[in-house]
Amino acid sequence: MSLEQVKAFYDLLTSEPAIYDQYAKKCCNQGFFGSYHWDKTKIVKFAATHGYSFNENELDQIWFETESSSADNSLNLA
């Protein structure tokens, strides 16, 4: 159920630009050379303020599942 919460939270972010702007300002720090560093603890807390309930491990699962799917898809392009 919590993985569904993570996905629903990211659906909210993609559909509401104003909320995404708040999310980016509160949960991300820009590093050197234009790199971005997302704070998972802040993301979980920010999501909770919008009624979503998940933890950092579940957030990781979604992040890495997405990266894995993208990598798999790019390998199958040939």
N, CA, C and O atoms as a GROMACS GRO file, in nm:
protein
  312
    1MET      N    1   0.082  -0.120   0.000
    1MET     CA    2   0.000   0.000   0.000
    1MET      C    3   0.086   0.126   0.000
    1MET      O    4   0.052   0.223  -0.068
    2SER      N    5   0.196   0.127   0.074
    2SER     CA    6   0.278   0.247   0.082
    2SER      C    7   0.346   0.281  -0.050
    2SER      O    8   0.369   0.398  -0.080
    3LEU      N    9   0.379   0.177  -0.129
    3LEU     CA   10   0.438   0.204  -0.260
    3LEU      C   11   0.337   0.277  -0.348
    3LEU      O   12   0.373   0.362  -0.429
    4GLU      N   13   0.210   0.241  -0.332
    4GLU     CA   14   0.104   0.313  -0.404
    4GLU      C   15   0.098   0.458  -0.359
    4GLU      O   16   0.069   0.548  -0.438
    5GLN      N   17   0.125   0.482  -0.230
    5GLN     CA   18   0.127   0.618  -0.176
    5GLN      C   19   0.240   0.700  -0.242
    5GLN      O   20   0.220   0.816  -0.276
    6VAL      N   21   0.356   0.638  -0.258
    6VAL     CA   22   0.468   0.707  -0.322
    6VAL      C   23   0.432   0.744  -0.466
    6VAL      O   24   0.454   0.857  -0.509
    7LYS      N   25   0.376   0.649  -0.537
    7LYS     CA   26   0.338   0.675  -0.676
    7LYS      C   27   0.231   0.783  -0.685
    7LYS      O   28   0.238   0.869  -0.772
    8ALA      N   29   0.134   0.779  -0.595
    8ALA     CA   30   0.028   0.880  -0.594
    8ALA      C   31   0.086   1.018  -0.562
    8ALA      O   32   0.043   1.119  -0.618
    9PHE      N   33   0.184   1.023  -0.471
    9PHE     CA   34   0.249   1.150  -0.437
    9PHE      C   35   0.319   1.208  -0.560
    9PHE      O   36   0.308   1.327  -0.588
   10TYR      N   37   0.392   1.124  -0.634
   10TYR     CA   38   0.460   1.174  -0.754
   10TYR      C   39   0.361   1.211  -0.864
   10TYR      O   40   0.389   1.299  -0.945
   11ASP      N   41   0.247   1.144  -0.868
   11ASP     CA   42   0.141   1.186  -0.961
   11ASP      C   43   0.092   1.326  -0.926
   11ASP      O   44   0.069   1.409  -1.014
   12LEU      N   45   0.078   1.352  -0.796
   12LEU     CA   46   0.038   1.486  -0.751
   12LEU      C   47   0.141   1.590  -0.796
   12LEU      O   48   0.106   1.695  -0.847
   13LEU      N   49   0.268   1.558  -0.775
   13LEU     CA   50   0.374   1.653  -0.811
   13LEU      C   51   0.375   1.685  -0.961
   13LEU      O   52   0.398   1.799  -1.001
   14THR      N   53   0.350   1.585  -1.042
   14THR     CA   54   0.352   1.609  -1.186
   14THR      C   55   0.227   1.682  -1.235
   14THR      O   56   0.228   1.743  -1.342
   15SER      N   57   0.121   1.675  -1.157
   15SER     CA   58  -0.004   1.741  -1.200
   15SER      C   59  -0.024   1.880  -1.140
   15SER      O   60  -0.108   1.955  -1.187
   16GLU      N   61   0.053   1.913  -1.038
   16GLU     CA   62   0.037   2.043  -0.970
   16GLU      C   63   0.171   2.118  -0.965
   16GLU      O   64   0.250   2.097  -0.873
   17PRO      N   65   0.197   2.205  -1.062
   17PRO     CA   66   0.326   2.276  -1.066
   17PRO      C   67   0.358   2.356  -0.939
   17PRO      O   68   0.474   2.365  -0.899
   18ALA      N   69   0.257   2.415  -0.876
   18ALA     CA   70   0.282   2.495  -0.756
   18ALA      C   71   0.331   2.406  -0.641
   18ALA      O   72   0.420   2.445  -0.566
   19ILE      N   73   0.273   2.288  -0.629
   19ILE     CA   74   0.318   2.195  -0.525
   19ILE      C   75   0.457   2.143  -0.557
   19ILE      O   76   0.540   2.126  -0.467
   20TYR      N   77   0.484   2.117  -0.686
   20TYR     CA   78   0.618   2.072  -0.724
   20TYR      C   79   0.722   2.179  -0.689
   20TYR      O   80   0.831   2.146  -0.642
   21ASP      N   81   0.690   2.305  -0.711
   21ASP     CA   82   0.784   2.413  -0.678
   21ASP      C   83   0.815   2.414  -0.528
   21ASP      O   84   0.930   2.430  -0.488
   22GLN      N   85   0.711   2.396  -0.444
   22GLN     CA   86   0.732   2.390  -0.299
   22GLN      C   87   0.821   2.270  -0.264
   22GLN      O   88   0.913   2.281  -0.183
   23TYR      N   89   0.791   2.157  -0.326
   23TYR     CA   90   0.867   2.034  -0.306
   23TYR      C   91   1.014   2.055  -0.339
   23TYR      O   92   1.102   2.018  -0.261
   24ALA      N   93   1.040   2.113  -0.454
   24ALA     CA   94   1.178   2.135  -0.496
   24ALA      C   95   1.252   2.229  -0.401
   24ALA      O   96   1.368   2.205  -0.368
   25LYS      N   97   1.185   2.334  -0.357
   25LYS     CA   98   1.248   2.430  -0.266
   25LYS      C   99   1.276   2.370  -0.129
   25LYS      O  100   1.378   2.401  -0.068
   26LYS      N  101   1.186   2.285  -0.081
   26LYS     CA  102   1.200   2.230   0.054
   26LYS      C  103   1.284   2.103   0.060
   26LYS      O  104   1.342   2.073   0.164
   27CYS      N  105   1.291   2.028  -0.047
   27CYS     CA  106   1.351   1.894  -0.042
   27CYS      C  107   1.479   1.877  -0.122
   27CYS      O  108   1.540   1.770  -0.118
   28CYS      N  109   1.520   1.979  -0.194
   28CYS     CA  110   1.635   1.965  -0.283
   28CYS      C  111   1.737   2.076  -0.258
   28CYS      O  112   1.701   2.191  -0.234
   29ASN      N  113   1.863   2.038  -0.263
   29ASN     CA  114   1.972   2.134  -0.256
   29ASN      C  115   2.055   2.121  -0.382
   29ASN      O  116   2.090   2.011  -0.423
   30GLN      N  117   2.086   2.234  -0.442
   30GLN     CA  118   2.169   2.229  -0.562
   30GLN      C  119   2.315   2.232  -0.519
   30GLN      O  120   2.357   2.316  -0.440
   31GLY      N  121   2.390   2.137  -0.572
   31GLY     CA  122   2.531   2.127  -0.540
   31GLY      C  123   2.617   2.191  -0.646
   31GLY      O  124   2.569   2.268  -0.730
   32PHE      N  125   2.744   2.159  -0.642
   32PHE     CA  126   2.838   2.210  -0.739
   32PHE      C  127   2.810   2.156  -0.878
   32PHE      O  128   2.757   2.045  -0.892
   33PHE      N  129   2.844   2.231  -0.978
   33PHE     CA  130   2.833   2.190  -1.117
   33PHE      C  131   2.691   2.152  -1.158
   33PHE      O  132   2.671   2.069  -1.247
   34GLY      N  133   2.592   2.213  -1.092
   34GLY     CA  134   2.453   2.191  -1.130
   34GLY      C  135   2.392   2.060  -1.084
   34GLY      O  136   2.284   2.023  -1.129
   35SER      N  137   2.460   1.989  -0.993
   35SER     CA  138   2.403   1.864  -0.943
   35SER      C  139   2.295   1.894  -0.839
   35SER      O  140   2.298   1.998  -0.773
   36TYR      N  141   2.200   1.803  -0.826
   36TYR     CA  142   2.092   1.819  -0.731
   36TYR      C  143   2.097   1.706  -0.629
   36TYR      O  144   2.124   1.591  -0.663
   37HIS      N  145   2.070   1.741  -0.504
   37HIS     CA  146   2.073   1.644  -0.395
   37HIS      C  147   1.937   1.646  -0.326
   37HIS      O  148   1.900   1.745  -0.263
   38TRP      N  149   1.864   1.536  -0.338
   38TRP     CA  150   1.731   1.525  -0.279
   38TRP      C  151   1.742   1.464  -0.140
   38TRP      O  152   1.807   1.361  -0.122
   39ASP      N  153   1.678   1.528  -0.042
   39ASP     CA  154   1.679   1.482   0.097
   39ASP      C  155   1.556   1.394   0.120
   39ASP      O  156   1.443   1.444   0.125
   40LYS      N  157   1.578   1.264   0.132
   40LYS     CA  158   1.466   1.171   0.145
   40LYS      C  159   1.382   1.197   0.270
   40LYS      O  160   1.260   1.184   0.266
   41THR      N  161   1.448   1.234   0.380
   41THR     CA  162   1.374   1.263   0.503
   41THR      C  163   1.278   1.379   0.481
   41THR      O  164   1.163   1.375   0.524
   42LYS      N  165   1.326   1.483   0.414
   42LYS     CA  166   1.241   1.599   0.386
   42LYS      C  167   1.129   1.563   0.288
   42LYS      O  168   1.018   1.615   0.300
   43ILE      N  169   1.158   1.476   0.192
   43ILE     CA  170   1.055   1.434   0.097
   43ILE      C  171   0.943   1.360   0.170
   43ILE      O  172   0.825   1.387   0.145
   44VAL      N  173   0.978   1.269   0.258
   44VAL     CA  174   0.878   1.193   0.334
   44VAL      C  175   0.793   1.288   0.419
   44VAL      O  176   0.671   1.273   0.426
   45LYS      N  177   0.858   1.384   0.484
   45LYS     CA  178   0.784   1.480   0.567
   45LYS      C  179   0.695   1.570   0.482
   45LYS      O  180   0.582   1.599   0.520
   46PHE      N  181   0.746   1.615   0.368
   46PHE     CA  182   0.668   1.700   0.278
   46PHE      C  183   0.546   1.623   0.228
   46PHE      O  184   0.436   1.677   0.224
   47ALA      N  185   0.564   1.499   0.189
   47ALA     CA  186   0.452   1.417   0.141
   47ALA      C  187   0.347   1.401   0.251
   47ALA      O  188   0.227   1.404   0.223
   48ALA      N  189   0.392   1.384   0.374
   48ALA     CA  190   0.298   1.367   0.486
   48ALA      C  191   0.210   1.491   0.504
   48ALA      O  192   0.094   1.479   0.544
   49THR      N  193   0.264   1.609   0.475
   49THR     CA  194   0.183   1.731   0.488
   49THR      C  195   0.072   1.735   0.383
   49THR      O  196  -0.022   1.814   0.395
   50HIS      N  197   0.083   1.652   0.281
   50HIS     CA  198  -0.019   1.644   0.176
   50HIS      C  199  -0.102   1.515   0.189
   50HIS      O  200  -0.177   1.481   0.098
   51GLY      N  201  -0.088   1.445   0.303
   51GLY     CA  202  -0.171   1.329   0.330
   51GLY      C  203  -0.117   1.195   0.284
   51GLY      O  204  -0.189   1.095   0.286
   52TYR      N  205   0.010   1.190   0.242
   52TYR     CA  206   0.069   1.065   0.194
   52TYR      C  207   0.155   1.004   0.304
   52TYR      O  208   0.219   1.076   0.381
   53SER      N  209   0.155   0.872   0.311
   53SER     CA  210   0.228   0.803   0.416
   53SER      C  211   0.316   0.694   0.357
   53SER      O  212   0.268   0.592   0.307
   54PHE      N  213   0.447   0.717   0.363
   54PHE     CA  214   0.546   0.619   0.321
   54PHE      C  215   0.677   0.653   0.389
   54PHE      O  216   0.693   0.760   0.447
   55ASN      N  217   0.772   0.559   0.382
   55ASN     CA  218   0.901   0.584   0.447
   55ASN      C  219   1.013   0.592   0.342
   55ASN      O  220   0.989   0.576   0.222
   56GLU      N  221   1.133   0.618   0.389
   56GLU     CA  222   1.246   0.637   0.298
   56GLU      C  223   1.278   0.510   0.219
   56GLU      O  224   1.315   0.518   0.102
   57ASN      N  225   1.263   0.394   0.280
   57ASN     CA  226   1.290   0.268   0.208
   57ASN      C  227   1.193   0.250   0.093
   57ASN      O  228   1.232   0.206  -0.015
   58GLU      N  229   1.067   0.284   0.115
   58GLU     CA  230   0.967   0.272   0.009
   58GLU      C  231   0.994   0.374  -0.102
   58GLU      O  232   0.974   0.344  -0.220
   59LEU      N  233   1.040   0.491  -0.064
   59LEU     CA  234   1.079   0.592  -0.162
   59LEU      C  235   1.194   0.539  -0.248
   59LEU      O  236   1.194   0.554  -0.370
   60ASP      N  237   1.293   0.479  -0.182
   60ASP     CA  238   1.406   0.418  -0.255
   60ASP      C  239   1.359   0.313  -0.354
   60ASP      O  240   1.407   0.307  -0.467
   61GLN      N  241   1.264   0.229  -0.310
   61GLN     CA  242   1.214   0.123  -0.398
   61GLN      C  243   1.158   0.182  -0.527
   61GLN      O  244   1.184   0.131  -0.636
   62ILE      N  245   1.081   0.288  -0.515
   62ILE     CA  246   1.022   0.351  -0.633
   62ILE      C  247   1.130   0.415  -0.718
   62ILE      O  248   1.129   0.401  -0.840
   63TRP      N  249   1.224   0.485  -0.655
   63TRP     CA  250   1.332   0.550  -0.731
   63TRP      C  251   1.411   0.447  -0.809
   63TRP      O  252   1.433   0.465  -0.929
   64PHE      N  253   1.453   0.340  -0.744
   64PHE     CA  254   1.538   0.242  -0.811
   64PHE      C  255   1.460   0.153  -0.906
   64PHE      O  256   1.515   0.107  -1.006
   65GLU      N  257   1.333   0.128  -0.879
   65GLU     CA  258   1.249   0.054  -0.971
   65GLU      C  259   1.236   0.131  -1.102
   65GLU      O  260   1.242   0.071  -1.210
   66THR      N  261   1.219   0.261  -1.093
   66THR     CA  262   1.206   0.345  -1.211
   66THR      C  263   1.336   0.347  -1.290
   66THR      O  264   1.335   0.336  -1.413
   67GLU      N  265   1.449   0.361  -1.220
   67GLU     CA  266   1.578   0.362  -1.288
   67GLU      C  267   1.604   0.228  -1.356
   67GLU      O  268   1.652   0.223  -1.469
   68SER      N  269   1.570   0.121  -1.287
   68SER     CA  270   1.590  -0.013  -1.343
   68SER      C  271   1.503  -0.033  -1.467
   68SER      O  272   1.549  -0.088  -1.567
   69SER      N  273   1.378   0.012  -1.461
   69SER     CA  274   1.289  -0.001  -1.576
   69SER      C  275   1.341   0.080  -1.694
   69SER      O  276   1.335   0.035  -1.808
   70SER      N  277   1.391   0.200  -1.666
   70SER     CA  278   1.444   0.284  -1.774
   70SER      C  279   1.567   0.220  -1.836
   70SER      O  280   1.583   0.222  -1.958
   71ALA      N  281   1.653   0.162  -1.753
   71ALA     CA  282   1.772   0.097  -1.805
   71ALA      C  283   1.734  -0.025  -1.887
   71ALA      O  284   1.791  -0.049  -1.993
   72ASP      N  285   1.638  -0.102  -1.839
   72ASP     CA  286   1.593  -0.220  -1.914
   72ASP      C  287   1.534  -0.178  -2.048
   72ASP      O  288   1.562  -0.242  -2.150
   73ASN      N  289   1.455  -0.074  -2.048
   73ASN     CA  290   1.394  -0.028  -2.173
   73ASN      C  291   1.499   0.020  -2.273
   73ASN      O  292   1.487  -0.004  -2.393
   74SER      N  293   1.602   0.089  -2.223
   74SER     CA  294   1.704   0.139  -2.315
   74SER      C  295   1.786   0.024  -2.373
   74SER      O  296   1.836   0.033  -2.485
   75LEU      N  297   1.801  -0.084  -2.297
   75LEU     CA  298   1.875  -0.199  -2.347
   75LEU      C  299   1.796  -0.274  -2.455
   75LEU      O  300   1.854  -0.342  -2.539
   76ASN      N  301   1.665  -0.261  -2.452
   76ASN     CA  302   1.581  -0.334  -2.546
   76ASN      C  303   1.549  -0.255  -2.673
   76ASN      O  304   1.466  -0.298  -2.753
   77LEU      N  305   1.613  -0.142  -2.692
   77LEU     CA  306   1.584  -0.058  -2.807
   77LEU      C  307   1.641  -0.116  -2.936
   77LEU      O  308   1.591  -0.088  -3.044
   78ALA      N  309   1.745  -0.195  -2.924
   78ALA     CA  310   1.812  -0.247  -3.045
   78ALA      C  311   1.728  -0.346  -3.120
   78ALA      O  312   1.771  -0.398  -3.223
   0.00000   0.00000   0.00000
